[in-house]
Amino acid sequence: FKWMEKDESNPYFTYDPSKCIVCSRCVRACEEVQGTFALTIEGRGFESRVSPGMHQLFIDSECVSCGACVQACPTATLSEKSVIKIGQPEHSVVTT
């Protein structure tokens, strides 16, 4: 999927298909958690990939930008733009 370009049309997250392992976690999160059915697996075999509709960008799809797919993605294929800009947290603090 290196020949496919990133989809940065959504204002909250980016989609980089070159990192996708087609695990379908994002598709299941979209269907089961949000109930939107905005994501699907397009193609068959080695040509399969996650798609927000038939050859659409995320901004043109039925995506409501809930973030369930971004949270479910294990490979950073779907990444929040704020995390890309600011970076991953370095430490956490437990407070009362």
GUTI-146166 format. One record per residue: residue number from 0; residue in three letters; chain; z, x, y of N, C-alpha, C, CB in turn. Coordinates in Angstrom, 2 decimals. Last residue first. Glycine has a CB too. Layout:
N
+-----+-----+----+---------+---------+---------+---------+---------+---------+---------+---------+---------+---------+---------+---------+
|   i |  aa | ch |    n.c3 |    n.c1 |    n.c2 |   ca.c3 |   ca.c1 |   ca.c2 |    c.c3 |    c.c1 |    c.c2 |   cb.c3 |   cb.c1 |   cb.c2 |
+-----+-----+----+---------+---------+---------+---------+---------+---------+---------+---------+---------+---------+---------+---------+
| NUM | Ala |  A |       Z |       X |       Y |       Z |       X |       Y |       Z |       X |       Y |       Z |       X |       Y |
...
+-----+-----+----+---------+---------+---------+---------+---------+---------+---------+---------+---------+---------+---------+---------+
//
This chain:
96
+-----+-----+----+---------+---------+---------+---------+---------+---------+---------+---------+---------+---------+---------+---------+
|   i |  aa | ch |    n.c3 |    n.c1 |    n.c2 |   ca.c3 |   ca.c1 |   ca.c2 |    c.c3 |    c.c1 |    c.c2 |   cb.c3 |   cb.c1 |   cb.c2 |
+-----+-----+----+---------+---------+---------+---------+---------+---------+---------+---------+---------+---------+---------+---------+
|  95 | Thr |  A |   43.15 |   -5.00 |   12.53 |   43.92 |   -6.19 |   12.18 |   43.59 |   -7.35 |   13.09 |   45.41 |   -5.90 |   12.24 |
|  94 | Thr |  A |   40.37 |   -3.05 |   11.30 |   41.35 |   -3.45 |   12.31 |   42.10 |   -4.68 |   11.85 |   40.66 |   -3.72 |   13.66 |
|  93 | Val |  A |   38.67 |   -0.33 |   10.12 |   39.36 |   -1.53 |    9.70 |   40.42 |   -1.84 |   10.76 |   39.99 |   -1.36 |    8.26 |
|  92 | Val |  A |   35.53 |    0.92 |   10.93 |   36.94 |    0.93 |   11.27 |   37.55 |   -0.40 |   10.85 |   37.14 |    1.19 |   12.79 |
|  91 | Ser |  A |   32.92 |    3.07 |    9.73 |   33.48 |    1.75 |   10.00 |   34.98 |    1.88 |   10.24 |   33.19 |    0.76 |    8.82 |
|  90 | His |  A |   30.12 |    5.18 |   10.66 |   31.45 |    4.95 |   10.09 |   31.88 |    3.51 |   10.41 |   32.49 |    5.98 |   10.65 |
|  89 | Glu |  A |   27.47 |    5.07 |   11.42 |   27.97 |    6.29 |   10.80 |   29.33 |    6.11 |   10.15 |   28.04 |    7.40 |   11.81 |
|  88 | Pro |  A |   24.84 |    2.66 |   11.16 |   26.19 |    3.01 |   11.54 |   26.70 |    4.22 |   10.77 |   27.12 |    1.83 |   11.32 |
|  87 | Gln |  A |   21.43 |    3.67 |   11.82 |   22.44 |    3.15 |   10.91 |   23.84 |    3.51 |   11.42 |   22.23 |    3.70 |    9.47 |
|  86 | Gly |  A |   19.82 |    2.99 |   15.03 |   20.15 |    3.80 |   13.86 |   21.23 |    3.14 |   13.02 |   20.60 |    5.19 |   14.29 |
|  85 | Ile |  A |   18.54 |    1.79 |   17.21 |   19.87 |    2.38 |   17.39 |   20.23 |    3.33 |   16.25 |   20.93 |    1.28 |   17.49 |
|  84 | Lys |  A |   15.94 |    1.04 |   16.22 |   16.13 |    1.59 |   17.55 |   17.43 |    2.37 |   17.68 |   16.09 |    0.49 |   18.59 |
|  83 | Ile |  A |   16.39 |    0.05 |   13.66 |   15.38 |    1.10 |   13.85 |   15.62 |    1.80 |   15.19 |   13.94 |    0.51 |   13.79 |
|  82 | Val |  A |   18.23 |   -1.90 |   14.23 |   18.64 |   -0.78 |   13.38 |   17.66 |    0.37 |   13.53 |   18.72 |   -1.22 |   11.90 |
|  81 | Ser |  A |   16.64 |   -3.65 |   15.73 |   17.80 |   -3.02 |   16.37 |   18.29 |   -1.83 |   15.56 |   18.93 |   -4.04 |   16.55 |
|  80 | Lys |  A |   14.78 |   -4.55 |   13.89 |   14.31 |   -3.67 |   14.97 |   15.48 |   -2.99 |   15.68 |   13.48 |   -4.45 |   15.97 |
|  79 | Glu |  A |   15.51 |   -4.50 |   10.45 |   15.81 |   -5.03 |   11.78 |   15.34 |   -4.04 |   12.83 |   17.32 |   -5.31 |   11.94 |
|  78 | Ser |  A |   12.98 |   -4.39 |    7.97 |   14.04 |   -3.71 |    8.71 |   14.24 |   -4.36 |   10.07 |   13.72 |   -2.22 |    8.89 |
|  77 | Leu |  A |   11.63 |   -4.55 |    4.90 |   11.95 |   -5.42 |    6.03 |   13.15 |   -4.81 |    6.73 |   12.23 |   -6.90 |    5.56 |
|  76 | Thr |  A |   11.86 |   -2.25 |    3.45 |   10.53 |   -2.76 |    3.75 |   10.62 |   -3.70 |    4.93 |    9.92 |   -3.48 |    2.52 |
|  75 | Ala |  A |   14.26 |   -1.22 |    2.59 |   13.96 |   -1.16 |    4.03 |   12.51 |   -1.49 |    4.33 |   14.29 |    0.20 |    4.58 |
|  74 | Thr |  A |   14.84 |   -1.81 |   -0.06 |   14.07 |   -0.61 |    0.24 |   13.73 |   -0.42 |    1.71 |   12.82 |   -0.62 |   -0.53 |
|  73 | Pro |  A |   16.06 |   -4.25 |   -0.63 |   16.76 |   -3.01 |   -1.02 |   16.06 |   -1.73 |   -0.55 |   16.90 |   -2.97 |   -2.50 |
|  72 | Cys |  A |   16.51 |   -7.19 |    1.22 |   15.56 |   -6.12 |    0.91 |   16.29 |   -4.80 |    0.58 |   14.60 |   -5.91 |    2.08 |
|  71 | Ala |  A |   18.31 |   -9.09 |    2.12 |   18.11 |   -8.96 |    0.67 |   17.25 |   -7.76 |    0.29 |   17.48 |  -10.21 |    0.14 |
|  70 | Gln |  A |   18.15 |   -8.99 |    4.89 |   19.43 |   -8.64 |    4.25 |   19.24 |   -8.39 |    2.75 |   20.46 |   -9.76 |    4.46 |
|  69 | Val |  A |   15.57 |   -9.92 |    5.22 |   15.90 |   -8.57 |    5.68 |   17.18 |   -8.10 |    5.01 |   16.06 |   -8.53 |    7.22 |
|  68 | Cys |  A |   15.80 |  -12.54 |    4.31 |   14.92 |  -11.60 |    3.60 |   15.24 |  -10.16 |    3.97 |   13.45 |  -11.91 |    3.91 |
|  67 | Ala |  A |   17.53 |  -13.65 |    6.20 |   17.93 |  -13.61 |    4.79 |   17.08 |  -12.61 |    4.01 |   17.83 |  -15.01 |    4.16 |
|  66 | Gly |  A |   16.72 |  -13.99 |    8.83 |   17.23 |  -12.69 |    8.44 |   17.66 |  -12.58 |    6.98 |   18.37 |  -12.34 |    9.29 |
|  65 | Cys |  A |   15.44 |  -16.08 |   10.11 |   16.86 |  -16.25 |    9.74 |   17.50 |  -14.94 |    9.33 |   16.98 |  -17.27 |    8.61 |
|  64 | Ser |  A |   12.86 |  -16.63 |   11.20 |   13.62 |  -15.43 |   11.58 |   15.11 |  -15.56 |   11.29 |   13.41 |  -15.13 |   13.06 |
|  63 | Val |  A |   11.31 |  -18.55 |   10.10 |   12.19 |  -18.97 |   11.19 |   13.11 |  -17.85 |   11.65 |   13.03 |  -20.17 |   10.76 |
|  62 | Cys |  A |    7.94 |  -18.60 |    9.00 |    9.20 |  -17.85 |    9.10 |   10.00 |  -18.31 |   10.31 |    8.93 |  -16.33 |    9.18 |
|  61 | Glu |  A |    5.45 |  -19.58 |    8.65 |    6.52 |  -20.56 |    8.75 |    7.89 |  -19.91 |    8.87 |    6.49 |  -21.49 |    7.56 |
|  60 | Ser |  A |    3.43 |  -17.27 |   10.66 |    3.84 |  -17.97 |    9.43 |    4.92 |  -19.00 |    9.71 |    4.32 |  -16.96 |    8.38 |
|  59 | Asp |  A |    2.90 |  -15.74 |   12.84 |    2.04 |  -16.91 |   12.63 |    2.45 |  -17.74 |   11.43 |    0.61 |  -16.47 |   12.47 |
|  58 | Ile |  A |    4.65 |  -13.63 |   12.61 |    4.79 |  -14.49 |   13.77 |    3.98 |  -15.78 |   13.62 |    4.36 |  -13.74 |   15.04 |
|  57 | Phe |  A |    3.75 |  -12.28 |   10.33 |    5.02 |  -12.99 |   10.29 |    5.15 |  -13.98 |   11.45 |    6.16 |  -12.00 |   10.32 |
|  56 | Leu |  A |    0.25 |  -12.95 |    9.77 |    1.33 |  -12.13 |   10.29 |    2.61 |  -12.95 |   10.25 |    1.02 |  -11.63 |   11.73 |
|  55 | Gln |  A |   -1.51 |  -13.85 |    6.75 |   -0.97 |  -14.13 |    8.07 |    0.01 |  -13.04 |    8.48 |   -0.28 |  -15.50 |    8.09 |
|  54 | His |  A |   -2.70 |  -14.19 |    4.20 |   -3.26 |  -13.23 |    5.15 |   -2.80 |  -13.51 |    6.59 |   -4.77 |  -13.26 |    5.09 |
|  53 | Met |  A |   -0.95 |  -16.88 |    3.56 |   -2.24 |  -16.33 |    3.16 |   -2.85 |  -15.50 |    4.29 |   -3.20 |  -17.46 |    2.77 |
|  52 | Gly |  A |    2.51 |  -15.91 |    3.86 |    1.41 |  -16.86 |    3.91 |    0.12 |  -16.16 |    3.53 |    1.29 |  -17.50 |    5.30 |
|  51 | Pro |  A |    3.68 |  -13.25 |    4.09 |    4.19 |  -14.43 |    4.80 |    3.10 |  -15.49 |    4.95 |    4.73 |  -14.03 |    6.18 |
|  50 | Ser |  A |    3.96 |  -11.49 |    1.01 |    3.12 |  -11.96 |    2.10 |    3.75 |  -13.18 |    2.76 |    1.70 |  -12.29 |    1.58 |
|  49 | Val |  A |    4.28 |   -8.73 |   -1.09 |    4.95 |   -9.81 |   -0.39 |    4.11 |  -10.20 |    0.80 |    6.39 |   -9.41 |    0.04 |
|  48 | Arg |  A |    1.76 |   -8.12 |   -3.59 |    2.58 |   -7.72 |   -2.47 |    3.24 |   -8.95 |   -1.87 |    1.74 |   -6.97 |   -1.41 |
|  47 | Ser |  A |   -0.36 |   -6.82 |   -6.18 |    0.57 |   -7.83 |   -5.67 |    1.43 |   -7.25 |   -4.54 |    1.48 |   -8.35 |   -6.80 |
|  46 | Glu |  A |   -1.97 |   -4.99 |   -7.40 |   -2.40 |   -5.45 |   -6.08 |   -1.42 |   -6.46 |   -5.48 |   -3.79 |   -6.07 |   -6.17 |
|  45 | Phe |  A |   -1.08 |   -4.62 |   -9.93 |   -0.80 |   -3.57 |   -8.96 |   -1.19 |   -3.96 |   -7.54 |   -1.53 |   -2.30 |   -9.37 |
|  44 | Gly |  A |   -0.79 |   -8.11 |  -10.49 |   -0.74 |   -6.75 |  -11.01 |   -0.37 |   -5.73 |   -9.95 |   -2.05 |   -6.38 |  -11.62 |
|  43 | Arg |  A |   -2.18 |  -10.04 |   -7.82 |   -1.69 |   -9.91 |   -9.19 |   -1.69 |   -8.45 |   -9.59 |   -2.56 |  -10.74 |  -10.16 |
|  42 | Gly |  A |   -1.50 |  -11.83 |   -4.69 |   -2.21 |  -10.91 |   -5.57 |   -1.58 |  -10.85 |   -6.94 |   -2.24 |   -9.52 |   -4.95 |
|  41 | Glu |  A |    1.60 |  -12.33 |   -3.09 |    0.15 |  -12.49 |   -3.04 |   -0.49 |  -11.45 |   -3.94 |   -0.38 |  -12.36 |   -1.59 |
|  40 | Ile |  A |    4.47 |  -14.10 |   -3.10 |    3.87 |  -12.90 |   -3.67 |    2.37 |  -13.17 |   -3.76 |    4.48 |  -12.55 |   -5.09 |
|  39 | Thr |  A |    5.81 |  -15.37 |    0.01 |    5.24 |  -15.54 |   -1.31 |    4.75 |  -14.19 |   -1.81 |    4.09 |  -16.58 |   -1.29 |
|  38 | Leu |  A |    7.82 |  -17.00 |    2.49 |    7.32 |  -15.80 |    1.83 |    6.79 |  -16.13 |    0.45 |    8.41 |  -14.73 |    1.73 |
|  37 | Ala |  A |    8.70 |  -19.53 |    3.24 |    7.76 |  -18.84 |    4.12 |    7.14 |  -17.62 |    3.45 |    8.44 |  -18.42 |    5.40 |
|  36 | Phe |  A |   10.57 |  -21.37 |    2.26 |    9.38 |  -21.08 |    1.47 |    8.29 |  -20.41 |    2.33 |    8.83 |  -22.38 |    0.85 |
|  35 | Thr |  A |   13.05 |  -22.26 |    3.24 |   11.88 |  -22.31 |    4.11 |   10.57 |  -22.14 |    3.35 |   11.99 |  -21.23 |    5.16 |
|  34 | Gly |  A |   15.60 |  -22.06 |    2.24 |   14.82 |  -23.24 |    1.90 |   13.55 |  -23.37 |    2.72 |   15.66 |  -24.46 |    2.09 |
|  33 | Gln |  A |   17.52 |  -20.03 |    2.46 |   17.07 |  -20.71 |    3.67 |   16.31 |  -22.00 |    3.36 |   16.20 |  -19.79 |    4.48 |
|  32 | Val |  A |   18.10 |  -19.45 |   -0.27 |   19.13 |  -19.44 |    0.76 |   18.70 |  -20.29 |    1.95 |   19.42 |  -18.00 |    1.21 |
|  31 | Glu |  A |   15.71 |  -19.81 |   -1.80 |   16.99 |  -20.34 |   -2.26 |   18.04 |  -20.43 |   -1.17 |   17.50 |  -19.50 |   -3.37 |
|  30 | Glu |  A |   13.48 |  -18.72 |   -0.27 |   13.42 |  -20.01 |   -0.95 |   14.80 |  -20.60 |   -1.20 |   12.68 |  -19.87 |   -2.26 |
|  29 | Cys |  A |   14.41 |  -16.31 |    0.78 |   13.74 |  -17.27 |    1.66 |   13.72 |  -18.66 |    1.03 |   12.30 |  -16.80 |    1.96 |
|  28 | Ala |  A |   15.35 |  -15.08 |   -1.53 |   16.28 |  -15.38 |   -0.44 |   15.68 |  -16.41 |    0.50 |   16.63 |  -14.10 |    0.35 |
|  27 | Arg |  A |   12.95 |  -14.81 |   -2.97 |   14.01 |  -15.67 |   -3.49 |   15.01 |  -16.04 |   -2.40 |   14.74 |  -14.99 |   -4.65 |
|  26 | Val |  A |   11.65 |  -12.98 |   -1.29 |   11.03 |  -14.28 |   -1.56 |   12.08 |  -15.26 |   -2.06 |    9.89 |  -14.14 |   -2.59 |
|  25 | Cys |  A |   13.35 |  -10.80 |   -1.43 |   13.14 |  -11.46 |   -0.14 |   12.55 |  -12.85 |   -0.32 |   12.22 |  -10.61 |    0.76 |
|  24 | Arg |  A |   13.12 |  -10.11 |   -4.13 |   14.42 |  -10.53 |   -3.59 |   14.26 |  -11.27 |   -2.28 |   15.34 |   -9.31 |   -3.39 |
|  23 | Ser |  A |   10.79 |   -9.10 |   -5.27 |   10.87 |  -10.54 |   -4.99 |   12.22 |  -11.01 |   -4.48 |   10.54 |  -11.30 |   -6.23 |
|  22 | Cys |  A |   10.00 |   -6.52 |   -5.57 |   11.13 |   -6.97 |   -6.39 |   11.38 |   -8.47 |   -6.25 |   12.39 |   -6.20 |   -6.01 |
|  21 | Val |  A |    7.95 |   -4.79 |   -4.59 |    7.67 |   -6.14 |   -5.05 |    8.76 |   -6.62 |   -6.01 |    6.29 |   -6.20 |   -5.74 |
|  20 | Ile |  A |    8.51 |   -2.57 |   -3.21 |    8.43 |   -2.41 |   -4.66 |    8.20 |   -3.76 |   -5.35 |    9.70 |   -1.76 |   -5.20 |
|  19 | Cys |  A |    7.40 |   -1.34 |   -0.05 |    7.72 |   -2.48 |   -0.91 |    7.54 |   -2.17 |   -2.39 |    6.86 |   -3.67 |   -0.53 |
|  18 | Lys |  A |    6.55 |    0.55 |    1.73 |    7.86 |    0.76 |    1.12 |    8.21 |   -0.30 |    0.06 |    8.93 |    0.77 |    2.19 |
|  17 | Ser |  A |    4.19 |   -0.36 |    2.77 |    4.14 |    0.88 |    2.00 |    5.47 |    1.19 |    1.31 |    3.76 |    2.04 |    2.91 |
|  16 | Pro |  A |    4.70 |   -2.59 |    4.37 |    4.32 |   -2.80 |    2.97 |    4.25 |   -1.53 |    2.14 |    2.99 |   -3.47 |    2.91 |
|  15 | Asp |  A |    7.06 |   -3.22 |    6.53 |    6.28 |   -2.04 |    6.18 |    5.90 |   -2.14 |    4.70 |    7.07 |   -0.72 |    6.47 |
|  14 | Tyr |  A |    7.90 |   -5.30 |    9.05 |    7.52 |   -5.33 |    7.64 |    6.60 |   -4.14 |    7.37 |    6.83 |   -6.69 |    7.26 |
|  13 | Thr |  A |   10.67 |   -5.72 |   11.31 |    9.34 |   -5.20 |   10.98 |    9.14 |   -5.28 |    9.47 |    9.17 |   -3.73 |   11.48 |
|  12 | Phe |  A |   12.38 |   -8.23 |   13.34 |   12.26 |   -7.28 |   12.23 |   10.82 |   -6.83 |   12.04 |   12.78 |   -7.90 |   10.94 |
|  11 | Tyr |  A |   12.25 |   -9.72 |   15.74 |   13.54 |   -9.29 |   15.20 |   13.46 |   -8.26 |   14.08 |   14.27 |  -10.47 |   14.70 |
|  10 | Pro |  A |    9.74 |  -10.65 |   16.52 |   10.57 |   -9.95 |   17.52 |   11.87 |   -9.36 |   16.96 |   10.92 |  -10.90 |   18.61 |
|   9 | Asn |  A |    6.92 |   -9.94 |   14.47 |    8.17 |  -10.67 |   14.62 |    9.07 |   -9.93 |   15.61 |    8.88 |  -10.85 |   13.25 |
|   8 | Ser |  A |    4.92 |   -8.02 |   14.35 |    4.71 |   -9.19 |   15.19 |    5.99 |  -10.00 |   15.42 |    3.66 |  -10.07 |   14.57 |
|   7 | Glu |  A |    4.59 |   -5.75 |   12.91 |    5.67 |   -5.75 |   13.90 |    5.57 |   -6.95 |   14.82 |    5.65 |   -4.46 |   14.72 |
|   6 | Asp |  A |    3.65 |   -4.69 |    9.97 |    3.59 |   -5.94 |   10.72 |    4.81 |   -5.95 |   11.64 |    3.57 |   -7.19 |    9.76 |
|   5 | Lys |  A |    1.83 |   -1.71 |    9.25 |    3.09 |   -2.40 |    9.49 |    2.83 |   -3.68 |   10.26 |    4.09 |   -1.49 |   10.25 |
|   4 | Glu |  A |   -1.15 |   -1.79 |    7.21 |   -0.41 |   -1.46 |    8.41 |    0.90 |   -2.23 |    8.48 |   -1.26 |   -1.74 |    9.64 |
|   3 | Met |  A |   -2.19 |   -0.33 |    4.17 |   -1.82 |   -1.53 |    4.92 |   -0.94 |   -1.14 |    6.11 |   -1.08 |   -2.55 |    4.02 |
|   2 | Trp |  A |   -2.47 |    1.96 |    2.79 |   -3.58 |    1.59 |    3.65 |   -3.25 |    0.37 |    4.50 |   -4.81 |    1.34 |    2.82 |
|   1 | Lys |  A |   -0.29 |    2.12 |    1.14 |   -0.30 |    2.99 |    2.31 |   -1.42 |    2.61 |    3.28 |   -0.44 |    4.44 |    1.89 |
|   0 | Phe |  A |    0.00 |    0.81 |   -1.20 |    0.00 |    0.00 |    0.00 |    0.00 |    0.85 |    1.26 |    1.19 |   -0.92 |    0.00 |
+-----+-----+----+---------+---------+---------+---------+---------+---------+---------+---------+---------+---------+---------+---------+
//
